[in-house]
Amino acid sequence: MNTPHHPRTLLRACALLTAVHLSAGHAQTQTVRIDPASAEHAADTLFQSVQAAVTQAGGDLERSRLQLAFGFSTGHFASDPGRAEAARAIATQLVTEHLAPGDEVRAYAWEMGVYPHASATLNPYRVPATNAARNDVNRLWPRSTRLGSGGGHDTERAAVEIAQDLPNTTNAVIVLLTNTAFSVASSTQKPIGEGDARYQALLKTFTRLPARNPSGASVPLAFVEATSGRERTLDAVVFVPKTFQNVPLAGGTRAHLLRGTPPPSPSSPRPLWPLLIGVLAVVALAAALWWVRRPRTPRAPQSPRMGRAAGKGAWQVTVGGRSFTTNVPHGETVVNVCGRGYPAAQDSARDVVLDTSDLPGDRILTITRDGRGLSVRAENGATISNLPDGNVLPLSTAEYRLRVTGRQSRPNLPPRPYAAEVKLAISPLDAKEHSA
């Protein structure tokens, strides 16, 4: 007996046949659907990192235009369509949710170097005024590997060639999206490496944001493949001008342009609540003064409380099995933390070498005396991912486990990412020991 086909079943069958037909035509036409919420979260994370780096470079993206150059590493597109689709979805989300009219977007494809992809003629894409129109930015993104691809990708060469193509770099940010930030040789070509003269020239005008994971990503981007539920990551390598030149956005701030609302008028009537708060503050101040100056009944003297307040007295910091006194002038070095193989130091009394293979033979951290405690500064491109705001540790009994990441340069080879934990403890210095 023949069973009638349900219309939804027929649609699914047609879609399946279409997907099989497209996959036979080109390896990269296979697509993996990315969970929209995960792509949106990754785009938010990436833009916040870019915005913070621009602010540090003297820029203000809330009021300034942005040139954003996306570079897509395509060598893995055929073998890993999930990461390929995630890169496109995250880039689209960032443009639609965070870029304002007046911003410009460019898309580049790269493997061992930048090559012209099918949509390269659409560069630059100028962000339109309406949110709905911004979705057409996805036409810019590369869809396939390079013809005759030998695999591999050269992150440093891609950054150099993209920067050379930009008409103006003073307000441009380069974002390279790849399966791994670490450069990978192809079957016929080696990466240029960080020591290449062209790459070193690039670093005179651009800052490469430090690595945040062992593969060298400036911003690791998490996403979910909706079709399988797999949780995966994509690497973003970010380059920001050392000095960002602000070009004002027309029509208001970025936030108001994205919401489609005009900025507040300076002539708008002022609300009354700030005045009321001021009056209450004056009344509270008068009451506090009366309380302080009121007549008091004399009390019998009390014994002082025993104990040492944080930051007072003699303290020491212990790292690598050695202890160092913090009783040095403000701004002076307490201890330098170095990796194994670090050459003989000029001030060996203030250097400690950690016996761990995960750290390069270089100075990693410098700990100096600060008026509020101990200031911790990363050295030679290292990054500390779990320090408090201001990088200052108070002088109070505590133990810290600092996560340090970075990239170790190697002659004629791509840099090697590293990640390690540095343990340090702050404790009171014994009075007898201190007097000795």
Secondary structure, DSSP 8 states (H G I E B T S, - for coil): ------HHHHHHHHHHHHHHHHHHH-GGG----B-HHHHHHHHHHHHHHHHHHHHHTT--TTTB--EEEEEEE-TTTTT-HHHHHHHHHHHHHHHHHH--TT-EEEEEEESSSEE--TTGGG-SEE--SSHHHHGGGGGGS--S--TT----B-HHHHHHHHHHH-S--TTEEEEEEES-SS-B--SS-----TT-HHHHHHTTTEEE----STT--SEEEEEEBTTT--EEEEEEEEEEESS----B-TTS-HHHHHHT-----TTS---SHHHHHHHHHHHHHHHHHHHHHS------------S--TT-S-EEEEETTEEEE--S-TT-EEEEEE-TT----TTGGGEEE---TTS-SSEEEEEEEETTEEEEEE-TT-EESS--GGGEEESSSEEEEEEEEEEEEETTEEEEEEEEEEEEEEEE--HHHHH-
